[in-house]
């Protein structure tokens, strides 16, 4: 779980840098969307914190059960997908700020939808598994 925590913090730093760049470039639509993405990041951070607490309190040995292992893999894969979507979103936004085009704006919108879908997936899994 320490790796997951490190990834969350690394992602937050990457996205924070992107948000600073947006404010400086005054690309209002993308900047507002990126600020809204902060809610998604907070939601996933909360879910991952809950997941870490759940794992620490429910896996008492070094060998998780087959079901626990499947859950860990599902959440891990979901987090990797979310993380990758956030990176694509950040890169697309940076490209748009550097050279605003309709294609990049559309790419940003698609990347944003992918982030929201992946966020919903990871929060759903954590909610399901920690009941």
N, C-alpha and C positions, 0 to 999 in steps of 0.2 A: 504494500500500500504506500510505502514511502515514495516509490517511483511515481505513482499516480499523483501524490501531493506535489512532487517536484514538477510534474507536467502541468498541473493546474497553475502553479505559480509562474512557470515559464510562459504559459499561454497568456496569463494576465499581463505580464510585462510586455509581450509582443503586441497585444491589443491596446494596451495603454499607450505605447509609442505610436500606434496608428491613430488613436484618438487625438493625441497632441498634434500630429501632422494635419489632421482634418481641421482642427480649430485654426491653425495657422494659415491654412489655404482657403478657409471660408467656403468650403463646398458643402453648403447647408444640408441638402437632401441626404448625402452620404454621411455627413457628420451626425445628423439626427438619428439616422438608422443605426449608426455605429454606437451612439450613446444608448439607444434602446437595446442593443445587443449586450450591454452591460448587465441588464436584467437576466438575460439568458445565462451569462457567465455566473452570476450570483446563484441562480437556480441550480446549475450543475455543480458548483462548488458546495452548495448545501447538500445536494444528493450524495456527492462523493464523501462528504464528512459523515453523513448518516451511514453510508455504506461501510466506511472504515470502522466506525463504532460498532456496527453490527458484526462485522467480521471479527474484530478484536474480542467481542463478548460471546460469540457463538462458536468459534472454532478454538477448542481448548487443547487440541493436540497439533502436532506438525503435519498430520495427514487428514485433510478434509474428506468428508464423505463424497461419494460420487456425485450426489445432488449438489452439495456445496461447491464442489469443483466446477460443475457445469454452470452454476450461478456466477461464480467468480469469472469464469471464461466469458460468459455472456455480457456481464457488466464491463469487463476489460475490453472486449471487442467493441462494445457500444461506445465506450469512452474514446477509444482510438478513432472510431469513425467521427465522433463529435469533434475531437481535437483536429483531425484533418480538415473537416469542414470549416472550422474556425480559421485555420491557416489559409485556406483558399479564400475565405471571405476577406481576411486581412490583406492578402496579396492583391486581390481584385480591387479592393478599395484604394490601396496605394497606387495601383496602375491607373485607376480612374482619376485620382488627384493629380497624377503626373501628366495625364493626357486624356481629358474628359471626352468620351465618345458615347454614342448611343449603345453600341455593342457592349462596352464595358459597364455601362449602367444596367443593361439587361443581365449581364453576367453577374453583377453584384446582387441583383434581385434574386436570381436563381441560387446563388451561393447562400444568401440570407435564408431562403426557404429551406435549404439543406441543413443549415445550422439549427433552425427551429425544429425541424423534423428529428434530427439526431438528438437534440436536447430533450424533446418529448420522449423519445425512445429510452434514453438513459434514465430519466426521472421515473418513467413508467416501470422499468425493470427494477430499479432500487425500491420503489414503492411496493411492487409485487413481492419481491424477495424478502423484504424486512417486516412483512406483516406477521 
